[in-house]
Amino acid sequence: DTEVTQTPKHLVMGMTNKKSLKCEQHMGHRAMYWYKQKAKKPPELMFVYSYEKLSINESVPSRFSPECPNSSLLNLHLHALQPEDSALYLCASSQAGQGKGEQYFGPGTRLTVT
Amino acid sequence: GEDVEQSLFLSVREGDSSVINCTYTDSSSTYLYWYKQEPGAGLQLLTYIFSNMDMKQDQRLTVLLNKKDKHLSLRIADTQTGDSAIYFCAWGGKLIFGQGTELSVKP
């Protein structure tokens, strides 16, 4: 099983809303990632959790707040977003800590900020 | 630097072979990957190659790695309409992606 699941599939939110994106994997992977992707562009790394600890924050604005409650779950809390934050948000996981082994991606959450 | 470059667009006829190219500048990583992204979907890992290999074949896919020229290619044999997608090469533990090549397969 190489499945990473993400919910919701689509999300529309206003600039004053608070929402959360969820990601789950049951492959026993110890690194999990959040990426942001604009249409027809490569994914851009946002955050990396390795062994449930935040190991990389790619200078992401504080309106994005990641959380890793356990080794299978990864959340991205959203607050006071801007229209330019509209994008596909992808979660990924890899086996043995950040940077080790191939990454498996979820289907993404398509976020629209109005 | 860690730039990865790809040509942006490729159009082929069904049944032909497709070759997608990627040029990179940083050779310090152990693995190089190819990902496929269909419209509205996430990224699917297609294949990967170790940096100490020159070639890897997996069914219709052939990956060639030229370390001297820092050039990676993905060949898809007998290309089908279902192969239409964006293909990204990627490099390194932190996954630096190329710009992506949009493959269009015409019947």
Boltz contact constraints between the chains, C-beta under 6 A:
constraints:
  - contact:
      token1: [A, 42]
      token2: [B, 88]
      max_distance: 6.0
  - contact:
      token1: [A, 42]
      token2: [B, 97]
      max_distance: 6.0
  - contact:
      token1: [A, 42]
      token2: [B, 100]
      max_distance: 6.0
  - contact:
      token1: [A, 90]
      token2: [B, 42]
      max_distance: 6.0
  - contact:
      token1: [A, 99]
      token2: [B, 93]
      max_distance: 6.0
  - contact:
      token1: [A, 102]
      token2: [B, 45]
      max_distance: 6.0
  - contact:
      token1: [A, 102]
      token2: [B, 48]
      max_distance: 6.0
  - contact:
      token1: [A, 103]
      token2: [B, 95]
      max_distance: 6.0
  - contact:
      token1: [A, 105]
      token2: [B, 42]
      max_distance: 6.0
  - contact:
      token1: [A, 105]
      token2: [B, 43]
      max_distance: 6.0
  - contact:
      token1: [A, 106]
      token2: [B, 42]
      max_distance: 6.0
  - contact:
      token1: [A, 107]
      token2: [B, 41]
      max_distance: 6.0
  - contact:
      token1: [A, 107]
      token2: [B, 42]
      max_distance: 6.0
  - contact:
      token1: [A, 108]
      token2: [B, 42]
      max_distance: 6.0
